Amino acid sequence: MPLKEKDDPTSFDYEKIGALFDDFLARGFDYFDTAYTYHGYRAEEAVRKALVERHPRESFRLATKLPLRDFRDAQDMENIFEEQLRNCGVKYFDFYLLHNMGMNVYEKCCRYDAFHFVREKQREGKILHTGMSFHDTPELLEEILQKYGDCLDFLQLQINYADWEQPNVQAKRCLETAVRHGKPVIVMEPCRGGTLANLPEEAEKRMRARHPDDSPASWAFRFAAEQDGVFCVLSGMNAPEQVEENCGVFEHLQPLTQEDYGVLAEVTKILHADTAIECTACEYCTHDCPKSIAIPKYFALYNSAVRAKGGFSSQIAYYNNISLGAGSRAGDCIGCGRCEEACPQHLPIRKYLKEVAEKLEKENAFPTRKPEKK
């Protein structure tokens, strides 16, 4: 559940958050997912105040994650873990994950034995279930499970109908690998960062023609939930109506029919033809950007501009406002590549930033920086 208030990652509306959490729990759901790095490294603290300090420990399940790009050595893993217990105000985590596992951090995890670290914490009673969130190829997943499968109770995978056979995600093959190794799966990105909840008009028309009262998001949730091996589906919710709708889908979960899958195939074809940059807005790319470029926001504007078939004027206005607030533009990229190392989708971000700059940084369209105070 996204917790930040407006655009400030360290400011939280606890009254609103508490109401959302209370409603979620009252409906019989109890799984809360956070991470060490989320929202300016303060999400765990926010979860403590909004959830842990307000509800009995046995009434919820809490998941957080070890930041694989952040830790420096074995001792640092220990320090971060203990800090997380304090941040969240708990004595144990129900689910604890190695965060954003991929080739860029795999060697480091092997060197400092991160896999056995989480298993040892489980033996100490500080973790109930160990796992990892994974963003890479099925071949790497196979290697990890062969070598370290005995350290992992579950996996968290990006599963949605749009990425089912996409070469940069290969959701189907990753899920099949998990099932073959007997690892139950938590689904992340079932709506692909909101993309599958806000479809192109023609795609949504196909869905509404089949099921007039079902939202595009409900189709995505149903697809994810019914896949073999899946035991939990995550959803980011930041409004009461989202809690109501999403919980309603799972309270009365209906399987997709063969005809429904035919509609999803049509929607997927439309979606891929209509999306220039396949970004899920996870924001991992922004954490280490030396120029603080608002990469996902710029990519979203670019996609909107492409869908507008050349009508870039409104997107330029939005781009102007975002760039003034962020203090940097797409064209400020220095090509360091840190964003691409962090990207779970393995996108050529530097290439795309050049394209965004070419399309949206029109001459004299906007000032490049906030005016300095005198």
C-alpha positions as CSV (number, residue, x, y, z in Angstrom):
1,M,0.0,0.0,0.0
2,P,1.7,3.2,-1.1
3,L,2.0,5.4,2.0
4,K,3.5,8.7,0.8
5,E,1.5,11.9,1.1
6,K,1.5,13.9,-2.2
7,D,5.0,13.9,-3.7
8,D,7.0,14.0,-0.4
9,P,8.3,10.4,0.2
10,T,8.9,11.1,3.9
11,S,5.6,12.7,4.8
12,F,2.6,10.4,5.7
13,D,-1.1,11.0,6.2
14,Y,-1.5,8.6,9.1
15,E,-5.2,9.2,9.6
16,K,-5.8,8.1,6.0
17,I,-3.4,5.2,6.1
18,G,-4.9,3.9,9.4
19,A,-8.4,4.0,7.9
20,L,-7.2,2.0,4.8
21,F,-5.4,-0.5,7.0
22,D,-8.4,-0.9,9.3
23,D,-10.8,-1.5,6.4
24,F,-8.4,-4.0,4.8
25,L,-8.2,-6.0,8.0
26,A,-11.9,-5.8,8.7
27,R,-12.5,-7.5,5.3
28,G,-10.5,-10.5,6.4
29,F,-7.2,-9.7,4.6
30,D,-4.0,-9.5,6.6
31,Y,-0.8,-9.3,4.4
32,F,1.2,-6.1,4.4
33,D,4.3,-5.7,2.2
34,T,7.0,-3.0,2.7
35,A,10.7,-2.7,2.2
36,Y,13.8,-1.0,3.8
37,T,14.2,1.4,0.8
38,Y,10.6,2.4,0.1
39,H,9.6,6.0,0.5
40,G,12.9,7.6,1.4
41,Y,13.8,4.7,3.7
42,R,10.9,5.5,6.0
43,A,8.1,3.1,4.9
44,E,8.9,0.6,7.7
45,E,8.6,3.3,10.3
46,A,5.3,4.3,8.8
47,V,4.0,0.7,8.9
48,R,5.0,0.6,12.6
49,K,2.9,3.6,13.4
50,A,-0.1,2.9,11.2
51,L,-0.3,-0.9,11.7
52,V,2.0,-2.4,14.4
53,E,1.2,0.1,17.1
54,R,-2.5,-0.1,16.4
55,H,-3.3,-3.8,16.0
56,P,-2.5,-7.0,17.8
57,R,0.6,-8.7,16.3
58,E,-1.3,-11.9,15.5
59,S,-3.9,-10.0,13.5
60,F,-1.6,-9.3,10.5
61,R,1.3,-10.7,8.5
62,L,4.2,-8.4,7.7
63,A,6.7,-8.7,5.0
64,T,9.8,-6.6,4.4
65,K,13.0,-7.0,2.4
66,L,16.8,-7.0,2.7
67,P,18.1,-4.3,0.3
68,L,20.6,-6.2,-1.9
69,R,22.1,-3.1,-3.5
70,D,22.5,-1.3,-0.2
71,F,24.3,-3.7,2.1
72,R,28.1,-3.6,2.1
73,D,29.2,-6.9,3.8
74,A,28.0,-9.6,6.1
75,Q,28.0,-7.4,9.2
76,D,26.0,-4.7,7.3
77,M,23.3,-7.3,6.6
78,E,23.1,-8.0,10.3
79,N,23.0,-4.3,11.1
80,I,20.2,-3.6,8.6
81,F,18.1,-6.5,9.7
82,E,18.2,-5.4,13.3
83,E,17.4,-1.9,12.2
84,Q,14.4,-3.2,10.3
85,L,13.1,-5.0,13.4
86,R,13.3,-1.6,15.3
87,N,11.8,0.3,12.4
88,C,8.8,-2.0,12.3
89,G,8.5,-2.4,16.0
90,V,8.3,-6.2,15.8
91,K,10.2,-9.2,17.2
92,Y,9.9,-11.2,14.0
93,F,8.8,-10.9,10.3
94,D,6.2,-13.2,8.9
95,F,7.9,-13.0,5.5
96,Y,11.4,-11.7,4.7
97,L,12.7,-11.4,1.2
98,L,16.0,-10.8,-0.5
99,H,15.0,-7.7,-2.4
100,N,15.1,-7.4,-6.2
101,M,17.3,-10.4,-7.0
102,G,19.0,-10.3,-10.4
103,M,22.3,-10.8,-12.0
104,N,23.5,-7.3,-10.9
105,V,23.4,-8.4,-7.2
106,Y,23.6,-12.2,-7.4
107,E,27.4,-12.5,-7.2
108,K,27.4,-10.1,-4.2
109,C,24.8,-12.3,-2.5
110,C,26.9,-15.4,-3.1
111,R,30.0,-13.7,-1.8
112,Y,28.4,-12.6,1.5
113,D,26.1,-15.7,1.7
114,A,22.9,-13.7,1.9
115,F,20.9,-16.8,1.3
116,H,22.1,-18.6,4.4
117,F,21.9,-15.3,6.3
118,V,18.1,-15.2,6.0
119,R,17.8,-19.0,6.8
120,E,19.9,-18.4,10.0
121,K,17.5,-15.6,11.0
122,Q,14.7,-18.0,10.5
123,R,16.3,-20.5,12.8
124,E,16.6,-17.8,15.4
125,G,12.9,-17.2,15.2
126,K,13.1,-13.8,13.7
127,I,11.7,-14.8,10.3
128,L,8.9,-17.2,9.8
129,H,9.2,-17.6,6.0
130,T,12.2,-16.8,3.8
131,G,12.1,-15.8,0.2
132,M,13.2,-13.5,-2.5
133,S,11.7,-11.0,-5.0
134,F,13.1,-11.9,-8.4
135,H,13.5,-9.8,-11.6
136,D,15.6,-11.6,-14.1
137,T,15.7,-14.6,-16.5
138,P,14.3,-18.0,-15.8
139,E,17.8,-19.4,-16.4
140,L,19.2,-17.4,-13.5
141,L,16.2,-18.4,-11.3
142,E,16.9,-22.0,-12.1
143,E,20.5,-21.6,-11.1
144,I,19.6,-19.9,-7.8
145,L,17.0,-22.6,-6.9
146,Q,19.4,-25.4,-7.7
147,K,22.1,-23.9,-5.5
148,Y,20.1,-22.2,-2.7
149,G,16.6,-23.5,-3.0
150,D,16.9,-25.0,0.5
151,C,17.2,-21.5,1.9
152,L,14.0,-20.2,0.3
153,D,10.5,-21.0,1.3
154,F,8.8,-18.9,-1.4
155,L,9.3,-16.6,-4.3
156,Q,7.9,-13.2,-5.3
157,L,7.5,-12.9,-9.1
158,Q,6.2,-10.4,-11.5
159,I,3.1,-12.1,-13.0
160,N,0.6,-10.5,-15.2
161,Y,-1.0,-11.2,-18.6
162,A,0.9,-8.5,-20.4
163,D,4.3,-9.8,-19.3
164,W,3.3,-13.5,-19.6
165,E,5.6,-14.1,-22.6
166,Q,7.4,-10.8,-22.9
167,P,11.1,-11.5,-23.5
168,N,12.3,-8.9,-20.9
169,V,10.2,-10.5,-18.1
170,Q,9.2,-14.1,-19.2
171,A,6.6,-14.4,-16.4
172,K,5.3,-17.7,-17.6
173,R,8.7,-19.4,-17.6
174,C,9.7,-18.0,-14.3
175,L,6.5,-19.2,-12.7
176,E,6.9,-22.6,-14.3
177,T,10.5,-22.8,-12.8
178,A,9.1,-21.9,-9.3
179,V,6.4,-24.6,-9.6
180,R,8.9,-27.2,-10.7
181,H,11.0,-26.5,-7.7
182,G,8.0,-26.6,-5.4
183,K,8.2,-22.9,-4.4
184,P,4.9,-21.2,-3.7
185,V,4.6,-17.7,-5.3
186,I,3.5,-14.3,-4.3
187,V,2.6,-12.2,-7.3
188,M,3.9,-8.6,-7.6
189,E,2.9,-6.2,-10.4
190,P,-0.4,-7.9,-11.2
191,C,-1.5,-4.6,-12.7
192,R,1.9,-3.8,-14.0
193,G,2.3,-0.6,-12.1
194,G,-1.2,0.5,-12.9
195,T,-0.9,0.0,-16.6
196,L,-3.4,-2.8,-16.6
197,A,-5.9,-0.8,-14.6
198,N,-5.8,2.1,-17.1
199,L,-5.9,0.5,-20.5
200,P,-6.1,2.2,-23.9
201,E,-9.7,2.9,-24.8
202,E,-10.0,0.1,-27.4
203,A,-8.6,-2.5,-25.1
204,E,-11.0,-1.6,-22.3
205,K,-13.9,-1.7,-24.8
206,R,-13.1,-5.4,-25.5
207,M,-13.3,-6.2,-21.8
208,R,-16.5,-4.2,-21.2
209,A,-18.1,-5.9,-24.1
210,R,-17.5,-9.3,-22.4
211,H,-18.1,-8.2,-18.8
212,P,-19.7,-4.7,-18.6
213,D,-19.4,-4.4,-14.8
214,D,-15.8,-5.7,-14.4
215,S,-13.0,-3.2,-14.2
216,P,-9.7,-3.8,-16.1
217,A,-7.9,-4.2,-12.8
218,S,-10.2,-7.1,-11.8
219,W,-9.3,-9.0,-14.9
220,A,-5.6,-8.6,-14.1
221,F,-6.1,-9.8,-10.5
222,R,-8.1,-12.8,-11.6
223,F,-5.4,-13.8,-14.1
224,A,-2.7,-13.6,-11.5
225,A,-4.6,-15.4,-8.8
226,E,-5.6,-18.5,-10.7
227,Q,-2.1,-19.4,-12.0
228,D,-0.6,-22.6,-10.6
229,G,1.6,-22.1,-7.6
230,V,0.3,-18.7,-6.6
231,F,-0.8,-18.2,-3.0
232,C,-0.9,-14.4,-2.7
233,V,-1.4,-11.4,-5.0
234,L,-0.1,-8.0,-4.0
235,S,-1.9,-4.8,-4.8
236,G,-0.9,-1.2,-4.1
237,M,-4.0,0.6,-2.8
238,N,-4.1,4.2,-1.6
239,A,-7.8,5.1,-1.6
240,P,-10.9,3.6,0.1
241,E,-12.6,2.7,-3.2
242,Q,-9.5,0.8,-4.3
243,V,-9.6,-1.3,-1.1
244,E,-13.3,-1.9,-1.6
245,E,-12.9,-3.0,-5.2
246,N,-9.8,-5.1,-4.9
247,C,-10.9,-6.9,-1.8
248,G,-14.3,-7.5,-3.5
249,V,-12.5,-9.3,-6.4
250,F,-10.8,-11.7,-4.0
251,E,-13.8,-12.2,-1.7
252,H,-15.8,-13.5,-4.7
253,L,-13.0,-14.7,-7.0
254,Q,-14.3,-15.9,-10.3
255,P,-12.1,-18.0,-12.7
256,L,-11.5,-16.8,-16.2
257,T,-13.1,-18.7,-19.0
258,Q,-11.6,-19.7,-22.4
259,E,-13.4,-16.8,-23.9
260,D,-12.0,-14.5,-21.3
261,Y,-8.5,-15.6,-22.2
262,G,-9.3,-14.8,-25.8
263,V,-10.2,-11.2,-24.8
264,L,-6.9,-10.9,-22.8
265,A,-4.9,-12.0,-25.9
266,E,-6.6,-9.2,-27.9
267,V,-6.0,-6.7,-25.1
268,T,-2.3,-7.7,-24.8
269,K,-1.8,-7.2,-28.5
270,I,-3.4,-3.7,-28.3
271,L,-1.4,-2.8,-25.2
272,H,2.0,-3.7,-26.6
273,A,1.2,-1.9,-29.8
274,D,0.2,1.2,-27.8
275,T,3.1,1.3,-25.3
276,A,6.4,2.8,-26.4
277,I,8.3,2.2,-23.1
278,E,7.3,-0.9,-21.0
279,C,8.0,0.8,-17.6
280,T,6.1,-0.3,-14.5
281,A,7.0,2.8,-12.4
282,C,8.7,0.8,-9.6
283,E,11.1,3.7,-9.2
284,Y,14.1,1.5,-8.5
285,C,16.0,3.3,-11.3
286,T,15.7,6.6,-9.4
287,H,17.4,5.5,-6.1
288,D,21.0,6.0,-7.3
289,C,20.5,8.5,-10.1
290,P,23.2,11.1,-9.6
291,K,21.1,13.7,-11.4
292,S,17.8,12.8,-9.6
293,I,15.9,12.4,-12.9
294,A,12.2,11.5,-12.5
295,I,12.6,8.6,-15.0
296,P,9.2,6.8,-14.5
297,K,7.3,10.0,-14.7
298,Y,9.0,11.1,-17.9
299,F,8.4,7.7,-19.4
300,A,4.7,7.8,-18.5
301,L,4.4,11.2,-20.2
302,Y,6.2,9.9,-23.3
303,N,3.9,6.9,-23.5
304,S,0.9,9.3,-23.2
305,A,2.3,11.4,-25.9
306,V,2.8,8.5,-28.2
307,R,-0.8,7.3,-27.6
308,A,-1.9,10.9,-28.5
309,K,-0.5,10.2,-32.0
310,G,1.7,13.3,-32.1
311,G,-0.2,15.6,-29.8
312,F,2.7,16.4,-27.5
313,S,1.6,19.9,-26.2
314,S,-0.1,18.9,-23.0
315,Q,2.6,16.4,-22.2
316,I,5.2,19.1,-22.6
317,A,3.3,21.2,-20.1
318,Y,3.3,18.4,-17.6
319,Y,6.9,17.7,-18.3
320,N,7.7,21.4,-17.6
321,N,6.0,21.1,-14.2
322,I,7.7,17.8,-13.2
323,S,11.1,18.9,-14.3
324,L,10.9,22.2,-12.4
325,G,10.0,20.2,-9.2
326,A,12.6,17.6,-9.7
327,G,15.3,20.0,-10.8
328,S,16.4,17.8,-13.7
329,R,15.3,16.7,-17.1
330,A,15.7,13.6,-19.2
331,G,18.4,15.4,-21.2
332,D,20.5,15.8,-18.0
333,C,21.3,12.1,-18.1
334,I,25.1,11.6,-17.9
335,G,24.9,8.0,-19.1
336,C,26.3,6.4,-15.9
337,G,24.1,3.3,-16.3
338,R,23.1,2.9,-12.6
339,C,19.5,3.1,-13.6
340,E,19.8,0.1,-15.9
341,E,21.6,-1.9,-13.3
342,A,18.6,-1.4,-11.0
343,C,15.8,-1.8,-13.5
344,P,13.8,-5.0,-12.9
345,Q,12.5,-4.8,-16.5
346,H,16.0,-4.6,-17.9
347,L,15.0,-1.6,-20.0
348,P,17.6,0.4,-22.0
349,I,16.8,3.5,-19.9
350,R,19.6,5.7,-21.2
351,K,18.4,5.2,-24.8
352,Y,14.8,6.0,-23.8
353,L,15.9,9.1,-21.9
354,K,17.4,10.4,-25.1
355,E,14.2,9.7,-27.0
356,V,12.2,11.5,-24.3
357,A,14.5,14.5,-24.4
358,E,14.2,14.7,-28.1
359,K,10.4,14.6,-28.1
360,L,9.6,16.6,-24.9
361,E,12.4,19.1,-24.5
362,K,11.2,21.5,-27.1
363,E,13.2,24.7,-27.6
364,N,12.0,27.4,-25.2
365,A,9.2,25.2,-24.1
366,F,10.0,25.8,-20.5
367,P,12.8,27.1,-18.2
368,T,15.3,24.4,-17.3
369,R,15.6,25.2,-13.6
370,K,13.8,26.9,-10.8
371,P,14.9,30.5,-10.4
372,E,17.4,31.0,-7.7
373,K,16.3,33.0,-4.7
374,K,18.0,36.4,-4.3
